[in-house]
Amino acid sequence: MLSKKILRRAAITAASCAGILALSVASLWELDRAFPPPLPAELTVSTEVQDRDGQLLRTFATPDGYWRLETRLDQVDKQFVDMLVTYEDKRFWDHEGVDVLALARAAGQFATTGHIVSGGSTLSMQLARLIEPRESRSLGSKIKQMLRAIQIERRLSKREILERYLTLAPYGGNLEGVRAASLAYFGKEPKRLTVSEAALLVALPQLPEKRRPDRNLQIAHAARDRVLTRMVSSGLLGEREAARAALDDVSGLRRTLPALAAHAAYAMLPKAVPGQPVQLTIRKSVQEGLEQVARDAATKLGPRLSVAMVLADARTGDILGEVGSANFFDASRSGWIDMTKIVRSPGSTLKPFIYGLAFEQGLVAQETLIDDSPVDFSGYRPKNFDMGYQGDVSIRQALQLSLNVPAIRVLDAVGPTRLMARFRQAGVRPTLPVNEAPGLAIGLGGVGVSLRDLVQLYTGLANGGKTHTLHDGTEPANAERTTATILDGQANWQIIDILSGVKPPEGALQRGIAYKTGTSYGYRDAWSVGFDGRYVLGVWVGRPDAGAVPGLSGYVSAAPILFEGFVRSGLVTVPLPGKPPGVFSPKREDLPMTLARFGTGSDGLVQATPTEPAPTIIFPPDGARVDLGTNSADASPLVLKLQGGRAPFRWLANGKPLTGIDRRRTATWQPDGAGYSTLTVIDAAGRAASVKVFVE
């Protein structure tokens, strides 16, 4: 015999149904006019920052601290929607807010069993409860919820009701809506869900805290299985399909929501309009790859060092990926500073444009010889990075080896003012010291540019000499965009051809890209900028506080990141442009006399005579005893160093030539055994120097 308490609860539920049915149409209309539901035209949702294709890059919590992403039906797996309606409100598409049959069934089950077997609330009633939480579980609250559901049905279409429910449904903690839940629990948007995932998302809103998989995994697992069983009994799933889904694990991990392109995303916040996503030109897959490269590189580089990267489409100026720091939240690396926009010394990265102007003016050819030796420009004495000199080198070699003295010789001929004017024409305004005119020092980094500036200049090299203003979507709507010529087509190709021959950093594969590196004064900034036939990637490495980093260099520190960045971007390499018609690129023996050698006279082209001193071996010193551990299996080689002389150099040990001829002023020698040895070096002019050492 049923208890009086159970019968009383059943009677209350039945009375709720009767109360709704007893209301006349006129009464409902009057109530609807007098007490409209709190149904805002727009929901308060999280601000979304999307990529160029509408994929979520980053989202920001609502003012009340919830992750609540606006959801449209076309953003959700259809099978999930079908399962939700079947489980929660199978006559959803037919009723007008209240399903009287479901209420009667729920009341009968409760009266028979003494506990709730299935609820009678429709999705419209649940939406009413979400927008106007009830204060108690009284009969009056239930009736009010039913009335609100009817009112909602009068104002919203069935599709709109579903979309609002899918946006507001609770999923545990501060997760609201199916999109936030799917991203947090599965790491993906709910557009494509497995049967197991869909079943879990159907089950969670009934008891979101109790069934949270990140806290109560077994309960979540059981709730999912009950949904699968119900889907089989309703005919929506076959037994085998449900059984396979039940074998899938339920992950107990709650992931963080997407947080890509932090600096650009925060810059977009002032533009955000509630309920309207803001969009960047960034491509999500590219951004993910670059951010991972930056994090990995910073870990290897060590504490307080950061990495910034910009990848742009040279044909449009669209920024497809930008990393302002290795980790936005890493205070030790000042991660909140967007180093893509900070002005720093660019080192040698401007040299290609110096030589480009010389090609434009017909001052040089690739095989034109230029003297790399000490020189004085009215008190300015540039020195090479390794403090050595190569003697006679070709223009091609001078740029590929990034020699400083030849670059300044050429800049002196083309004019620093002309170089700066060309930069301004391309939309980049390098920063000079206050009240100082452009001087020769700008060729070696004596000027300030940002990483974005540098990439913008290099878009010209990748785009036939035409630069485009870079943009990522954060700029004001009326921001000026320019398209300008940085170099003419023929000169531009000469630079591409030279830079494409630069050796990749150790361990990197040749990807058909041209690139240049640079290191600023005092080892504060390392740069590498590379490009193929369409895309330009720039890399900066250093300390945000501009502190010196001993050993930092563009080739060693930044170039490997550049090559890895191209790989991880996922972009298909576009071939570099071919040689345009009419380009003058003769062999050295075919050069006319005026292009055979570049000099320092007023016309920039005079015959020069050697001025460098004879070679001198500075290590090992003559008569030194050197302990290399020659009696052990892992004996060390001896490093040889020289000063002066004209490259290339040939080394001999005890009259036997060492392998090859080298332009560098260092070499290594592996002795055959202990004892006295004579080391000799011969330069290109036939001058020689020797030392005698004792190897132990």
Steps between C-alpha positions, in 0.01 A plus 500: 500500500643837402582743778302820545815704427549340160137543409513864604804567272328329210191711560710818495655406169162416350361825633776688318383350173136574579584856598655571167215335309237692699636839400302653217665638192394847607659454843830390346496800272443741787777340708734510203445872457521582869803285585724453193796263547849645564609406152780732382547552129867408543653266756807598700762274347876467491692720258643285223805578289496297181748430224452588134285186448280547806686253721529592867840644595421632844201564722453718806276419796180697552497776765352251748784256436336240274623342181181545298539479123211593278382194313315458171349171389730484198795497743379183672500135393148412377509159666563668835196725449287197411621316810435806719141542376432127529635486855360826636190587300401259224189704404701825495417579138124455559404651838462869585721511806341241730474130424192396699544134408855503635384666823225243544743216433750640751225535761385142446856362524560697816175376654585141410868486602529771761788671320558697181546266204489762224439871509214679334684824427526600138807669353296821497432460873868431564592814306253693715676370811840597358401859425296541821632259768227380735520584870343173618360171373145594594186449295485873436854500358413210273188670369695823442760303305229352280350840433843638413551211259176584321604866485840405359336287231292802397812714453766263369508238230582141588845548347564812711387319814743216434784743429441687825484177695824380338662832595383509865484134610731434800785253458684527831708770662497818296423323172173595336386388161590203287786673316688588819440147632619331181815715488575439868429127515592391145728778372285566193191679377175295516459498122634145479432282804529128553193317628668466840581873517148598396347273764718653774402854399133399511541358851695779671248789527259302723754479784799702374701509822436141601578364151806712417747256340800695631381442859265200496615284213308185592173688546549673164572165338183348641290800394629473146412130489144572615459743211629236257251245639213747460605571140481128421153463655379805306635360173745784436806271538553137419616264773840440339564872447412574860713210623802630307446848641481359853850357456647849448679648798367812665788740551539650844695795365365853482697693242552872486303674230692621192741781589688572177639833374483654847638844414283549191195362682536747787549781250162409349306526828426875469337426163285217630120532476303266731390191314707577191832317456798707388721366225873508427686424177687225686460136395450275804715209377790736426466672838498170689819386326689825557403523867622146561830578326543815711431314828741219414771743388472716813537192718822409320634855498475539875340731757397861430540455123193539284405434139278700266385395154297650215390306191335699221359445154720718278231529233240657729674616819275273708670378817431127522681445828654725763660410832571797723688295760584142584231491770258785571468400866873445569603797716866391501508566124275810518258304288234772498724722283426463128851482360374504141437874543797604715769704322845338518827503307465272192868409471589390148147431379485823296805410288298339217336835428839676491625262234160514326538874446851443364362247249231750402759769432722267299789534747551127552442153363496184709858415403638852542799488734500718808771551757435376854777667696530773767364833384435842652196706396582834660544344839246218461689170490268203449625158600376153412310291752793260549750791505678348197517601134463295183689709248351488151149351490219514250184697572317168524744371761496827691123484547484127566777526761341822633832684498473844652773695324381427142142588596610840631715560192191443284275707729748786475459486123118473484441743790338443842240767428385318188470174695289664771280667237435161343398357839259789560360452152426137596304616806775438758649786699818383677584684822819707506665661801350840580616778267727263310506465120526158335860381509701198394434329834142420394645227276615307807197553720551859612129568461185371668235279337242255627459140392181593318689778319766256393253242372317773310823596322571138415153455349646707216775245440246215492260695278711622210608820673147612604433537874162492671413656834459221753168465676347246737156646566592696813562823309243782489252469215642814339865393534703582191619207292772553244638307208840625394816403315795418721722379211455468127429151369846425364689619808250316718573171323876547546449524877268197504754298303779589743300439820361171370858373495563562871574174679220385735587481871643174626240225507243688289385380161507726197138597437541714193503822699728803495596652833719748684615518860611785721644566845474839668770689687593345833329165425158636600292387204521206263299511177418276208264583215423253223258467211388279216298610198208615715554486876737699720595391852695720739651386832637706788683353800622694801411641838202737514698725736772537231760331717812358335511124438856373442513262205167613354507520121259496211647193332531288815201620703233624256557318170416149635170641632430649157539167322301313765231769480456446127466125559252529788291768327361229275518728196606347171822656374444724199795498256710815487444707185704412195751724329315784326584584141784743442680436829876560472683224688833423324783281624803677646710458188224657291461814711574832330791691648270744680342214698808288559582664832312728737718774648468793735560790262248771423353292219493192721685298233879529496776249484625425851827358626543263797539680831468223759805387698665163451343203683606426858417186698374618839411155638679286584791732570844402376676255737184412695446161665141387439334220696241337273495160668649334192548171684127463571224381269314833513789733428388858429584684176709816512329826405711721273448878478661773290484873439564702186560355157264475206249219468483222402754322720678164478632330814784245515614278786855373466484585127177301445197711389192486720172429325372775271549874473311717745400866511469496877777595734458192714568134425543173689778242486500148641867394566606146419685474828715677759816696417615813320302626201529798267180678402494730196234722342515648148264780389367584153795733434749220568613638836569243770540475876615205713519392864663198665311328785542192718186285522445283809 
